Amino acid sequence: MPLRWRLGPAYRALVLPEDREPADGRRALAALRRERENLAAVVRAADHHGFDDLVWQLCEAMWGLHLLLGFHAQWIDTHLLGVGAARRCAEEFGDRRAVGRMLVQLAFGQMGAGRADDAERALAEAVAAEQACGHRRGQASAVEALGLLRLKRWKYAEAQGCFEEAREILRGVREGEDGWEDLPRATALLEHHIGRAEAKQRHFAEALARLNDALARFRRLPGGGDAYNEGRVYMSLGDVHLEAGDTDLALVCLDKAVMAMETAGAGLQLADAFESRARCHRLSGRPAQAAEDLRAAALRYEENGDRIGAERLRVELAESEA
């Protein structure tokens, strides 16, 4: 995820190759997947030996691994250590921004594991930590995450309010401040999320306009755009067209979403795309294709440690085939 916002001094010396191949990210994810147990062991060893800076920076660097592939139990275990390490560093004149960052990443793991109340507490702490150190980019990220939690809890108007608040916080970031260079991508993400919240409130025209604007924003980003997030927007567009009753347009968008997630190697998001496309097939009277996509989604959930998602789809498959 070369365009994402990052903390930690290790990133300052890294430069993305100009001739990066499209499959490079997928290969990197596959390597992280192979080494994930070793990475977790390194985090635990660094914590044991008191290398707090290394603990939280390793956790921060594992964001792409966990966001795209899951493994929520490992995610939570390592990031609880990351939060503790970041807090100790902050007390000893370390990077105070790391506390909020670790809490946000921990909260995403907790959301994925179905621990919404724990995520709520972590995000409230994250917002407070970012406000305390005056880190507007981090505060916006924490408020955005609160909005995503509201979406998961079916509080759609509240979610939209969080996303709009995060957008206002970002507008306060000035040139030269942390997060300035990230503003185009951060704004595109928030436009996407606002569109999702509008769709859930059945404001379909507004949602489609917002989502298409987000798609254009992601395409304009440096290095040929953000293909992964374009795929995420296509998934949202497909869901909106489904809700609006246009299964043909929905299928076009969901096919693009599946292709984007396969290219990125994003296992969890690929499962989501297969699940949405299965719904589209079912509503279009194609039960065989729907079952095929549900099986593919269940397999991806299981491969990436999401047993709840895998079991939910197995129950749905059994009910559809009964």
N, C-alpha and C positions, 0 to 999 in steps of 0.2 A: 504494500500500500504506500507507494512512494510519495504521494501528495499529502498524506495525513499530517496533522500537527504533532510535533514531537517535543519531548523534554530530554534533558541529559546531554552532557558534553560530548559523548561518543559520536553523536550524529553530525557534529559540526564539521568533521573531516571527511564525511561521506558524500560522494557525488554520484548521481545516477548516470550511467552510461548513455550517451546519445543514441547508440544503436541497439538499445535494449529490445530483445525479442518479445513478442506478445505472450509467449508461453513462459517467460522467465519467472513471473510471479507464481504461476502454478508449480513450477519446479521448486521454487523457494519454500512454498507452503508444504510441499511433499517432504522436503528435507527437515523442516521444523516438526512435521508430524512424526517422522522417524526418530527424531532426537528429543521429543517432548518429555519423556521420563528423565532423560539426562539433564535437560534444562531445569526441571523441577528439583532434581537432586542438587544441582549447583545452587539454586536459590536457597534450599535448606542448609547446604554447607556454608554458604556465605552468611546466612543468619546465625548459624551456630558459632562461627568464628568472629562475629561482630563487624562484618563488612557491610554496614548499613547502606552506604551509597550504592554498592554493587547490587544489593537485594532489590531496592526499588527500581533501579535502572534496568535490571534484567526483567522484572515484571512489566515495566513500561514497554520494553522492546518486544514482549510476547503478545502485545495487543492484537496484531494481525492473526497470529496463530489461533488465539482463543475466539476472537470475533467471528472468524470465517470457518473454524472447525469445531468449536465448542469445547468438549472435555471439561464440563463445568466443575466437577469435583476438584480436579487439579487446579483449575482457574481460581477457585475460592481459596483453597489451601495455600497456594503460593502468594496470593494477593493479600491475605490476612497478614502474612509475614511482611509483605511490601508496605502495607499501611503502618504497621508498627515501626518498621525501619525508617520510613519517611518522617514519621512524627519525632523519632529520636534525632534524626538529622536536623529537623527544623529547630529543635531545642538547642542544638549545638552549632547554630549559625550555618546550617546547610541550606539547600534550595527549598524554601517554604512552599513553593508551587507544587512540589511533589506530593504533599499530603492530599490535596484535593484531587490530583490526577489519580493517585492510587485508590482513593475512595470511589471515584467514578468507575474505574475499571473493575473494582471489586463488585460494585452494584450491578454492573452488566452481567457478571457471572452469576450473581444471586438471582437476577431476573430470569436468566436462562434456566436456572435450577428450580424455578417456581417459588422462590423465597422472596416474595414481593415486599413483605413487611421489613425484612432485613435490608433490602435494597432501598426502601424508603428512608430508613434511618441513616444509611451510608450516604445517600445523596443529600439529605438535610445537612449532615456534617460537612460534606464536600462544598456545598454552597457557602456555608459559614466560613470554612477554611479559606476559600478563594477570596471572599469579601475581606477577610481579615488581612490578607497580604496584598490586596489591591490588584489581583490578577484577573483582569476583565475577560481575557480569552478563556481561562479556566472556569470562571464563573458562568460564562455563557454555555460552556460544555456541560457543566453540572445541571444547569436549569434545563437545557435541552434533554438530558438524560431523564430528568424528572418528568418531562413531557412524554417521553417514550414509555415510562412506567405508567403514566395516566392512560395512554393508549391501550396498554395491556390490561388495564383495570376497567376498560369501557367508559372512562370519564373523558369523553372526546372534547367537550368544550373547554374543560380544564387543561387538557393536553395542548389544544391550540393556543390557549393563553400562555402556557409555558414557552412554547416555540416562539411566539411573538415577543415575549419578554427577553428571551435569549437573543433574538434579532436586534432588539433595542440596545442590549448590553454590547453587542458587537459593534454597533454604530459608534460607541464611545472609544473604540480602539483607535489610537492615533498612529500616524506613520512613524516607524522606528520602534514602536512598542511590540512586545511579544504578541504574536498572532496576526500582525498586520499583513504579512504575505499570505496568510492562510484565509483571509477574509472572503475571497471569491468562492472557494470551496465550502467554507463554513456556511456562507449565506445560501449556497445552492442546497446544502443538506437541510437547512431550516425551511426553505421553500418547499422541498420535498415533503418534510414532515407536516407542515401546515396543510399542504394538499391532501395528505392522508387523513388528517383530522377533519378537514372539510368533507371529504368523501364519507367518512363514518357518520357524519351528521346529515348525510344525503344532500349536500350542496354540490351536486354533480358538476354543474357548469363551472362553478368557481374552482372546484378541485381539478378538473381537466385542464383549465387554463394555467393553474398554478403548477401542476405536474409537468406540463409541456414546457413551461418556463424553466423549471428545474433541469429538465433534460437538456435544454439548450445551454444552460449555464455549465453543466458538467462537460458538455462537448467542447466548450471554449477554454477549458483549463489547459495549462501548459502540458507539453509532451503528448499532444494528441487527445487530451481529455481524460476523464475518469471512467473507464469502461465498466468497472465493477458497479459504480453507483448509477451509471446509465441503466445497467441491468436491473438494479433495485427500483428505479423509477418505472421501467417497463413493467415490473411486477405490480407496482401500485396502479399503473394505468390499466393493466389487465383486470385487476380487482374492481376498479371503478366501472369499467365497461360491463363487467359481469353484473354488478349491482344495478346498473342502468338498463340491463336487459339486452345488451348488444354482444352476443357470444362470439360473433365472427371477429369483431375488432379485438375482443378480449383474447382470443386465441392467437392473433397476430402478435400482440404485445407479450403474451406469456411464452410463446415460442422464442422470442428475442431474449426474454429473461432467462429461460433455461440455457440458451446458448451462451449468454454472458457469464452465468455462474459456472458452467462447465469449463469455459475458457479460463476463468479466474481460479478454478479449483476450490471454490467456496462451498464446502460440503453442506453446512447448515442452510445457507441461502438457496442452494440447489434443491434441497429437500422442500423448502418453502415454495419454490417455483413449481416443482412437480405437483405439490399438493394443490396449489391454486389452479394449475392446468387440469388436474383431475376433476376438480369442481366444474370447470368449464366444459370438459367432455361430458360429464354427467348431465349437466343442464342442457346440452346439445343432443342428448340421446345417443351417446357413444359409450355405453357401459364398459366395453372391453378395453378401450383406450384409457378410461378413467381408472379401472382396476390396475392397469399396467403402470400408470403414473403413481398411484397410491403405493404400490409395491416398491417402486423405485424410491419414493420419498421415505418410506419406512426403513429401507436399507440404509439410506444416507443418514437418517437420524441415529440408527443403531451404530453405524460405523464411527460416528462422532460423539458417542457417549450420551446422546439424548434418549434415554430409555422411555421417558414419559411420552415424547412425541412418537416414538416407534410403536409403543403399545397402543396409543390412541388410534393410530392408523390401522393397526391390525384389527382392532375392534370394529372400526368402520368397514374394513374389507370383509370381515366375517358377516357383518350385518347386511352388506350389499349383495353377498353371494348366497345368503340363506334362502 
